[in-house]
Amino acid sequence: MPRVLLIEDDAAVRHGVSLALRRRGHDVAAVASGEEGLTTLPAFRPDIVLLDLMLPGKDGFEVCRRIRADRQLPIIMLTARGDDLDVVLGLEAGADDYIVKPARGEVLEARIRAVLRRTAPPALGEPGPHEPGPAPVEAHGELVVDRAGLVVTKNGQDLALAPSEMKLLLFLSAAPGQVFSRQQLLEHVWEHGYHGDARLVDACVMRLRTKIEDTPRSPRYVQTVRGFGYRFGPL
Amino acid sequence: MTGVRGRAGLRPLLRGLRARLVVAFLLVAAVSALTTAALTYREARNAILERSQDTAINDLRAQINSLAPDLPVPPSRADLDEFARQLDRSGKARDWDVEADYEGVPDNGSDAAVAVPDALRESVERRHVPAFQRVERDGEPWLLIGMPVTRAHDHAPSKLSVYARLPLRAEEANVEELVSAAQRGALPVLALALVPALFAARGVLRPVRKLRQAAGRIAQGKLDTRLEVKGEDELAELSRTFNDMAAHLEENVAELRRLESNSRRFAADVSHELRTPLAAMTAVTDVLDEDAEAGALDPDTASAVRLISQETGKLARMVEDLMEISRFDAGAAALHAYEVDVAEAIRKTLQARAWQGRVTADLTADVRARLDARRLDVVVANLVGNALHHGGEPVAVRLHAPADGRLLIEVADQGPGIDPEVLPHVFDRFYKADSARARSEGSGLGLAIARENVRLHGGTLRAANAPDGGAVFTIDLPLRTDEADEADETDEADETDELDDMSEADRSGEEEA
C-alpha cells in the first residue's frame, strides 16, 4: 500500500483528501504545515508527498526544495488552475506533477498511481528496444542507464534524478533520435489525459539538463526540436 | 498612379490650416499691394499729366502773349502761318505743333496728324475760353490745347485762336514705367510676404500641433498628459481648457478603474474563498457515490447523497469558470502556446469526451499552429457540447485553413438554430437563451469563456445561423507557427529552452526535423 504524506493547511481539505485516499487503501499521514511535514518525513518514510503550495510559514516551494535536497521521492503539488506562477515555481523546485484543486478522489488516485508506476519503454509501434527480460545497461556517451535498476550514472557518478526526470530520460533514451511532442511526453511519461500542461515537460527537461548535460545551455542529450518537441541525441 | 497619389496628397495639404493661413495672408498682401499700386498709379498719372498740361498751357500762353502783338490785324494766311511757325520754333523744347486760325481767313488745309475736335473749337471760338483735351490717335496719346487770344488793351476776345498739339509719349512712358515698376515689385512683395505668412502660420500652428499630439497621447491612454500654458491668448485658453479636461478625465478614469478593480478583486476573492471548501467536498464525492451505489444507505439518504455529490461537481465547475472569467478580466490569463497539429488536437478533444460517434469531423490534415492546447480544448469542447445539447445531431466539426494565414474551425448543428433576438447575446455572461429552460449543467459562462480564450489567441469567435437551418459557431484564429512567430508568452523555463534553440548545436537538428 502506498504511503502518502499529505501537507495541507486547510483542515477540511486535509480531512477530505485523507478520507478519499484511505478509502482507496492508502496509508495517509496528514500534517498542517511544511515544518511538520519535514519532521514527519524520516519517521513515516512515505512513498509519495502531496504538497499544498499555499502554506503558512515555510511555503510549499521551500518544503519541496528541502525534500529534494536529499530525497528523490515523488512529489505532487496541489495547486489551483491559473495560479500559473505557482505551478512553474513548484516545478522548478523539483515537483514531479501537480493536481488542480478541487479534485475528485479518483483523480488524486490516478495521479498518484501514475507517478508511482515504474517507467515503461515506448509503446508498440514506436521504435525502441522491446526485449523481454532484464533490459541491458545502455551507454549513451558519458551516460550509463540501467533500466532494470533505475540507476543513471555519468562518468561513474550516480545521478540523483527525481522520479519524473528518471522516467523522462528512460522514455526518451529508449528511442534515441526520435522526436516526441510535449503532448506525447505528457501522455506517456506523466499519463496525463489530453491537454495536460506542457510546462510540466519543459520544467522537467530543464531540471534534467542541469543534472545530465555538461552545458545545459547547449544540450547534447536532451535536445529541443523547435516547433515539435524533444528528442534524445543523436550523439 | 502619381496623379492619383498627387491629388490625394495635395488635397489635405491645401485643406490644411497652414496652407489656408498662408493663402489668406498672401491674398491680403496681394490685395493691399494691388490697391496701393492702383491708387498710386492713378494719382501719379494725373499728377504727371496735369503738370505737363499746365506747363504746356502756360508756355503757350506766354509765347502767344509775346508774339501776338506783332500779328497784323487782320492777318493774311501767310501771316498766320508765319505766326504759327514762330510759335512752333519757340516751343522747340515742348515739341508742339501749332496752328493759328483767324475768323474769316480760310484754313490752310491742315495736314496735322491730329484733327482738332469740334467740341474744343466750339469752346475756344464761341465761348472764348482756353481748353485742352487729351486724345488718342493711332494708339498715341496727344494733348490738344485751344487758346483764344484776347486783345491786350480791353481783354475783349479777338478773332484769333491758336491750337497746339503735343505728343504725350514721354509722359505716357513715365506712367508705363510706374505700372511696370509696380508689376515688377508685386512678385517680390508676395514672395516676401510668404515669409511672415509662414512665421505667423507656424506661431498659430505650433500650439495646435502640440494640442493634437497631446490629444493623441490621451487617446492612447496616457491620461497624465498636460500642455504647457504660455501667454494669455485664445490658444493658451484652449490649452488650459484641455488640461482641465485631461485632469477630469484622469480623475474619472482612475475612479472607474478603482471601482472596477475592486469588483473584479471581489469576484476573484469570492471564487477563491469558495474553492477551498469545494476542494474538501470534491475530494469526498467519490466516497458518497460509492456508498450510494453500494446500497448500504437508506434510499432517501442515497438519493440525497447523490444529489449532493452531483451539485458539488456543478458548483466546483461554476467556481472554476468564475475564476477563469475573473482572470480574463484582470488580464491575468496566460497563453501557453506551443505548435500543435490542430486536427489531432480536435480529435483528442472529441475522443476524451467520447463524442467521436456523435460528431462528424472534417479536419484538414497537417495544419500546424501555435496554440494553447488546453484553451483550444476548452473552446471546442464547449461549442461541441452546446451543439449536442441545445442544437441537434448530427453535429459537424470542420477545420480548414484558407490561404490567407487564418485557421477556421466551424461547429455546426442541425437544430432549429439560434433565435435572431438571442444571437447578439449568446456570448454574454449568464445569458440564458430560453428563460423557461431548466438550468442546464453549464455555468452560464461557457461561451463567454470560449470567446475570451479565442480572443487571447488573437482570433474571433462568431455565432450565426446556417442558411439551411442550424447554428454555426466559427473559431477564426491567426495561423501562427513557431518559425513564423518568435514572440511567445511561455514561462521562463521555456524561454531558456528557446534560447538553447538559437545555439548552433541545435540548428542542425532543426533542419533535420
Chai-1 contact restraints between the chains, C-beta under 6 A:
chainA,res_idxA,chainB,res_idxB,connection_type,confidence,min_distance_angstrom,max_distance_angstrom,comment,restraint_id
A,D10,B,T276,contact,1.0,0.0,6.0,A-B,restraint_1
A,A12,B,A280,contact,1.0,0.0,6.0,A-B,restraint_2
A,V13,B,A279,contact,1.0,0.0,6.0,A-B,restraint_3
A,V13,B,A280,contact,1.0,0.0,6.0,A-B,restraint_4
A,G16,B,A280,contact,1.0,0.0,6.0,A-B,restraint_5
A,G16,B,A283,contact,1.0,0.0,6.0,A-B,restraint_6
A,G16,B,V284,contact,1.0,0.0,6.0,A-B,restraint_7
A,V17,B,A283,contact,1.0,0.0,6.0,A-B,restraint_8
A,L19,B,V284,contact,1.0,0.0,6.0,A-B,restraint_9
A,A20,B,A283,contact,1.0,0.0,6.0,A-B,restraint_10
A,A20,B,V284,contact,1.0,0.0,6.0,A-B,restraint_11
A,R23,B,V287,contact,1.0,0.0,6.0,A-B,restraint_12
A,G82,B,R327,contact,1.0,0.0,6.0,A-B,restraint_13
A,D84,B,A334,contact,1.0,0.0,6.0,A-B,restraint_14
A,V88,B,D491,contact,1.0,0.0,6.0,A-B,restraint_15
A,K101,B,A279,contact,1.0,0.0,6.0,A-B,restraint_16
A,P102,B,L278,contact,1.0,0.0,6.0,A-B,restraint_17
A,P102,B,A279,contact,1.0,0.0,6.0,A-B,restraint_18
A,P102,B,T282,contact,1.0,0.0,6.0,A-B,restraint_19
A,P102,B,A316,contact,1.0,0.0,6.0,A-B,restraint_20
A,R104,B,T282,contact,1.0,0.0,6.0,A-B,restraint_21
A,R104,B,T285,contact,1.0,0.0,6.0,A-B,restraint_22
A,R104,B,D286,contact,1.0,0.0,6.0,A-B,restraint_23
A,G105,B,A283,contact,1.0,0.0,6.0,A-B,restraint_24
A,G105,B,D286,contact,1.0,0.0,6.0,A-B,restraint_25
A,E106,B,D286,contact,1.0,0.0,6.0,A-B,restraint_26
A,R182,B,Y338,contact,1.0,0.0,6.0,A-B,restraint_27
A,Y194,B,K348,contact,1.0,0.0,6.0,A-B,restraint_28
A,Y194,B,A352,contact,1.0,0.0,6.0,A-B,restraint_29
A,H195,B,A373,contact,1.0,0.0,6.0,A-B,restraint_30
A,H195,B,R374,contact,1.0,0.0,6.0,A-B,restraint_31
A,H195,B,D377,contact,1.0,0.0,6.0,A-B,restraint_32
A,A198,B,Y338,contact,1.0,0.0,6.0,A-B,restraint_33
A,R199,B,D491,contact,1.0,0.0,6.0,A-B,restraint_34
A,D202,B,A493,contact,1.0,0.0,6.0,A-B,restraint_35
A,D202,B,D494,contact,1.0,0.0,6.0,A-B,restraint_36
A,A203,B,A493,contact,1.0,0.0,6.0,A-B,restraint_37
A,M206,B,A493,contact,1.0,0.0,6.0,A-B,restraint_38
A,S218,B,S503,contact,1.0,0.0,6.0,A-B,restraint_39
A,S218,B,A505,contact,1.0,0.0,6.0,A-B,restraint_40
A,Q223,B,G509,contact,1.0,0.0,6.0,A-B,restraint_41
A,T224,B,D497,contact,1.0,0.0,6.0,A-B,restraint_42
A,T224,B,D500,contact,1.0,0.0,6.0,A-B,restraint_43
A,T224,B,D501,contact,1.0,0.0,6.0,A-B,restraint_44
A,V225,B,G509,contact,1.0,0.0,6.0,A-B,restraint_45
A,V225,B,A513,contact,1.0,0.0,6.0,A-B,restraint_46
A,R226,B,D482,contact,1.0,0.0,6.0,A-B,restraint_47
A,R226,B,D501,contact,1.0,0.0,6.0,A-B,restraint_48
A,R226,B,E510,contact,1.0,0.0,6.0,A-B,restraint_49
A,G227,B,E339,contact,1.0,0.0,6.0,A-B,restraint_50
A,G227,B,D482,contact,1.0,0.0,6.0,A-B,restraint_51
A,F228,B,A513,contact,1.0,0.0,6.0,A-B,restraint_52
